[in-house]
Amino acid sequence: MAGNVGEGIYPRGAKGIYWMQFRYNGHRIHESTGTAMKAEALKIMMKKKYSLMEQEEQVFAGPVHDGDMTFRAAGIKVFGIHFKDQRSSYVVSTQQGVLNQMIGDLMVSSIDASVFSTVETKLRNRGCSPNTINKYFNTINVTLELARKKFSAPCSPVPKVRLKIKKTSIRCISKTEEEKILKYMRTPKTVKHARTGWTNRDLIEIYTIGISTGMRRGELFSFRVEQVNGQTIRLTPDQHKTGDTQGDKTIILSEEARDLIKVRIERLKLKPGDKVFAYSLAAYTRLWDRMKEEIGLPADERLSPHCMRHTFASRMAEKGMSIYHVSKMLGHTTVKTTEMYAHLFKDELVEAMNRFSMSGMGGQESSPPVTNVPPVITEAAIVDPHI
């Protein structure tokens, strides 16, 4: 947003309470957020910045002429009524800050398709991918749409501009790659910096839970002791991607994953309030990239920690789990989101169509085969590449 530089939050003290610090129009803001939850701390920082923006009468002024206003002013208004309390507020604020540098002084009535083209060129020059550019486009569209509906701003009818993105196949971890990954994680040289606190056992446990539950990295590094209950982990809305619309999310654990977490909690003497995997997502990503280089896969940018999630879905499909159940295991809000894995369920879908055709054409429907839904992949199956 306007005037913000050097923004950020950081944990401080034994309880890990997050503090916010940023500069706003030449003034340094440095205050405690009062919470140890990162997502909540980001929201608190955004509310603080919004309260400062509201005080700027020259920026937060009403319509300039016939309801017209600058894109910057529209962004501040829209942020207050739409984005401020969302989990994505920090990301949107960062996007609006970048957009303000590009088109912030333009009147909303003058923003048309050519402006989107200009923004695209500038973002490409910054190294942004088509996916990232589309996210910026969405922020512009939402800002203009709400400015028109809520504040009667004379926004021109702008088509929902989106870049076409070439669909790529889902990147999974092969058995051979998994063997190399686990061999690397068992090697003492893995832990190069004592200050990170990593141990080889930590790396194996993180990988095991990640690939046997399909949890995203942010979810994996955020859940706490009290959120584990038997074979489930209940995440709060601020701990997972779709928290704004989905509410709480339940992660299902296999018996092996449940036992691994239980042993870890007992071994480390973790208490309620402690994170089960209290590590930095960024640090794990850096370690993953270093691992790829050392096992001979540095050029494959698609092999990221997120591939653990794709591999989980792939292996569930291979073992006969339905697309509906995989969707529920991944925590997708609708099965439509799981359609990216549809090719993995080809046989299941063909079988369903055959049963439908036999019953729909008046034929005698055969009894569907009885199948046992397999348990979530076990640690033994992860360690032994031949299983």
Buried (B, 14 or more C-beta within 10 A) or exposed (E): BBBBEEBEBEEEEEEBBBBBBBBBEEEEBEEEBEBBBBBBBBBBBBBBBBEBBEEBEEBBEEBEEEBBBBBBBBBBBBBBEBBBEBBBBBBBBBBBBBBBEBBBEBBBBBBEEEBBEEBBEBBBEEEBEBEBBBBBBBBBBBBBBBBBEEBEBBBEEBEEBEBEEEEEEBBBBEEEBBBBBBEBBEEEEBBEEEEBEBEBEBBBBBBBBBBBBBBBBBBBBBBBBEBBEEBEBBBBBBBBBBBEEBEEBEBBBBEBBBEBBEEBBEEEEBEEEBBBBBBEBEBBBEBBBBBBEBBEBEEEEEBBBBBBBBBBBBBBBEBBBBBEBBBBBBBBEEBEEBEBBEEBBEEBEEEBEEBEEEEEEEEEEEEEEEEEEBEBBBBEBBBEBEE
